[in-house]
Amino acid sequence: MRIPRFAAATLACAATLAGAAGNRPERLEWFRDQGFGLFIHWSHDSQIGAVISHSMVGASEDYLKRFVFDLPRTFNPRKFNPRDWAALARLAGMRYMVFTTKHHSGFCMFDTATTDFNVMRTPFGRDITAEIVEAFRAEGVAPGFYFSPDDFWWLWRNGIALQRNTPAVAPANNPGLMAHDQAQVRELLTRYGAIDVIFFDGPPEGLRELAWDIQPNIVVTRGAIETPEQYVPGVPLDGAWESCITMGTQWQYKPTNETYKSGAELIRLLVETRAKGGNLLLNVGPKPDGELPIEQEERLREVALWMFINGEAIHGVRPWVITNEGPYWFTKNKDGSALYVIVKTEERWPYGAWRDITLKSVRATPATQASVLGQNDQVLEYQPDVAPKTTWKQDAAGLHLRAMRAQRIYNDRKWPNPLVLKLTNVEPALTPPRVETVGARWDAATRTLTLEGEIRDLGKSEALEAGFEYRDITGLDLTERPGGYTATPMVKRGATGPYSLAVKGLAPGRTYEFRAALKHPLLTVYGREQRIRTQ
């Protein structure tokens, strides 16, 4: 085991870092403007198609020895060309990337003096992190790092049982691990130039402060802002946040037994995340030879085509007064000059077909203009007698839009993805309702969970239906949410104030996530998610 060269110096300066300024407000606004990023999970265990790092927890001693000593000897990604990744990311409208410099296993994908368990001790023998940073920078994509404070290699070498999210393995309770981590963060933030984003997947204390001290303009995502994993929250969150999601079921390359989301599903996730004010960090897992799996490349190219047409509805935008009216999702320019209506209906909008849309949350002004992104609204191919101009009419029932899909995207004209309408000089026509999740009470004797919420604003409605949604998240990571919610019955409420509903028959010893729900004629709004463990 190699002793970190500057462990003592790192520990000595740790006390001076507590006053670091944190994420700078202007940098958080920059981050929100980017909107869409590429997550890259890649390590030496991609060779066997396993979950990245986690297979070490609960593993036998012989497994751990093979993982640490044998696997690095065969890691040699001869087809690695990060310029290809970067060019595709830029084409897909991704403005930043986050690469797994060190995942929980402790294997470093960079040249480090802190451990021999790193990419330089493989047949490949090159600093992969340096090459990735250089490639993405050259394409104008901001570089970012993922870093795990948990380090299974360090724990194993120091005789500590491998685990996550327990006090025994926390760097704060293991000064040697803290020094090890700080030395690696210092390497990462002093050797590769300006790094825009860093994602600490574990206890960030003592590391995020160091990051801000070395690079004051860096944006710490996980560890300083909310980063829901594998789901998009049901409610817009305050300020900057980021949802990180896989294309399939696994972060790292999974050669078999994998099920991928469609390109349409990925576009839907991007739209909903941006409508709720967050960034989408979409993951890829390169193959052990260095190429992206064709399934992942194909989906990125479908997203790239949609973003080539509609990118202005994703970059530099903020939420509208509501996220959506049914299938019509909204984003607006951060200066308020344009509102984007992303038409996400289940049925495909046929090429050359008119569609009438009525919006009740938007009011036109005499200066309003309407158009379809990507189209000139003047020509329908081979039909010179058709003028596909987008029009609008405002009356007491709402803003009525009439538009045509007039751009041929595929040969068969069956492009399945959302059309985006751009409206300028419009105003809100709705005061949205608001509900908060207050808490929950568990009665072990009756196995009853009483959920509590509060209606803060009825949104100028006389009465609305209120209820809750809940789901079992026992055993999941704190940020991982792969399953859907169960809805309680709804009760009609004609005034603001507290309300509660009881859910019977739940099992003890489980962890549940829940949120308040308020049903408006145009949409259902939610309170923030909370958790409770039934004892």
Secondary structure, DSSP 4 states (H G I P E B T S, - for coil): -PPPTTHHHHHHHHGGGTT---S-HHHHHHHHHH-EEEEE---GGGGGTPPTTGGGTT--HHHHHIIIIIGGGG---TT--HHHHHHHHHHTT--EEEEEEE-TT--BSS--SS-S-BGGGSSS-S-HHHHHHHHHHHTTPBPEEEE-S--HHHHHHTT----SSSGGG-GGG-HHHHHHHHHHHHHHHHHSS---EEEE-S--TTTHHHHHHH-TTPEE-BTTBB--BSS--SSPPSS-BEEEE-SSS-SS---SS--PPPHHHHHHHHHHHHHTT-EEEEEE---TTSPPPHHHHHHHHHHHHHHHHHGGGTTTEE--SSSEETTEEEEEETTSSEEEEEE--SS---TT-EEEEEESSEEEEEEEEEEETT--SS--TT-TT-----EEEEETTEEEEEEE-----STTS---SPEEEEEEEEEE-----EEEEEEEEEETTTTEEEEEEEEEE-TT-S-EEEEEEEEE-TTS-TTB--S--EEPPPEEE-SSEEEEEEEESPPTTEEEEEEEEEE-SS-EEEPPPEEEEE-
